[in-house]
Amino acid sequence: MLVLARRINESIMIGDDIEVVVIDIKGDQVKLGIKAPKKITVHRKEIYNEIQQENIAAMSPDFKPDLLRELSDYFDKDKNGKKDKK
């Protein structure tokens, strides 16, 4: 792990496209700003871990593809509850 010391308004570069800027420091909390291309997703680690767990759960044998079909049918219905004609 690389450890760097930065002050407010100082930044680090990750590759050529990602800049991480120290925005504020209050007590034990540091606010970071991240400038990255739109094609790169940025998540807090706990959110990233939840996404990974959901992806693993979706691939498990307990996953029921019928739920996807039911969800699709739900969104295909018009406001009156009738199936949309496509």
Backbone torsions as a table, in degrees:
resi	resn	phi	psi	omega
1	MET	NA	133.1	175.6
2	LEU	-87.9	129.9	178.9
3	VAL	-116.2	126.2	-179.1
4	LEU	-126.0	146.9	173.8
5	ALA	-102.2	130.8	179.6
6	ARG	-136.9	152.2	175.5
7	ARG	-107.7	173.3	178.1
8	ILE	-55.7	137.0	-179.0
9	ASN	72.2	3.5	172.3
10	GLU	-93.0	158.1	-175.3
11	SER	-140.4	171.6	170.8
12	ILE	-128.6	153.9	177.3
13	MET	-109.5	137.8	172.5
14	ILE	-114.7	109.7	-173.0
15	GLY	64.2	-151.5	-179.4
16	ASP	-96.3	-11.7	-168.0
17	ASP	-115.0	-13.2	-173.2
18	ILE	-117.9	125.0	177.6
19	GLU	-120.1	131.2	177.3
20	VAL	-113.5	119.8	-175.2
21	VAL	-113.5	136.2	173.7
22	VAL	-79.7	115.2	-177.1
23	ILE	-90.6	-42.8	-175.9
24	ASP	-158.5	153.0	175.3
25	ILE	-134.9	120.6	176.6
26	LYS	-134.7	113.4	-179.1
27	GLY	59.5	-123.0	-178.5
28	ASP	-98.9	15.1	-179.9
29	GLN	-112.5	133.1	177.9
30	VAL	-118.5	127.8	175.7
31	LYS	-98.2	127.2	-179.3
32	LEU	-114.1	144.0	171.0
33	GLY	-109.6	139.0	-177.9
34	ILE	-123.6	120.4	175.6
35	LYS	-105.2	116.4	-177.5
36	ALA	-146.9	155.1	175.3
37	PRO	-59.7	150.6	-178.4
38	LYS	-59.8	-27.1	-178.1
39	LYS	-71.7	-12.4	180.0
40	ILE	-99.8	122.1	178.3
41	THR	-83.8	142.8	179.5
42	VAL	-128.5	123.7	179.9
43	HIS	-133.4	152.4	166.7
44	ARG	-65.2	150.7	-174.3
45	LYS	-59.9	-38.7	-178.5
46	GLU	-65.7	-34.3	176.4
47	ILE	-70.8	-42.4	176.9
48	TYR	-57.1	-44.6	179.5
49	ASN	-63.0	-39.7	177.9
50	GLU	-63.7	-42.0	178.1
51	ILE	-60.4	-44.0	179.3
52	GLN	-61.8	-42.7	179.8
53	GLN	-64.4	-39.8	177.6
54	GLU	-64.4	-40.0	178.2
55	ASN	-63.9	-41.2	178.2
56	ILE	-64.7	-43.0	180.0
57	ALA	-63.0	-36.8	-179.5
58	ALA	-67.7	-23.8	-179.8
59	MET	-92.0	-5.5	-175.6
60	SER	-74.3	157.0	179.1
61	PRO	-63.8	-18.5	179.3
62	ASP	-77.0	-13.1	-179.4
63	PHE	-65.5	134.5	-175.9
64	LYS	-109.1	105.5	-179.5
65	PRO	-60.4	-22.9	177.9
66	ASP	-60.5	-29.3	178.2
67	LEU	-62.8	-38.1	177.5
68	LEU	-65.0	-40.6	179.0
69	ARG	-63.9	-43.6	178.6
70	GLU	-63.0	-41.0	178.5
71	LEU	-64.4	-42.2	177.7
72	SER	-62.0	-44.1	178.1
73	ASP	-61.5	-39.3	179.5
74	TYR	-60.2	-45.4	-177.7
75	PHE	-76.8	-17.0	177.1
76	ASP	-79.3	-13.6	-178.5
77	LYS	-77.3	143.7	176.2
78	ASP	-80.7	-176.4	-176.2
79	LYS	-64.1	-23.1	180.0
80	ASN	-87.8	3.5	-179.9
81	GLY	85.3	3.6	178.7
82	LYS	-93.3	150.2	-179.3
83	LYS	-66.4	131.8	176.1
84	ASP	-65.4	142.8	174.3
85	LYS	-92.9	125.3	-179.4
86	LYS	-110.9	NA	NA
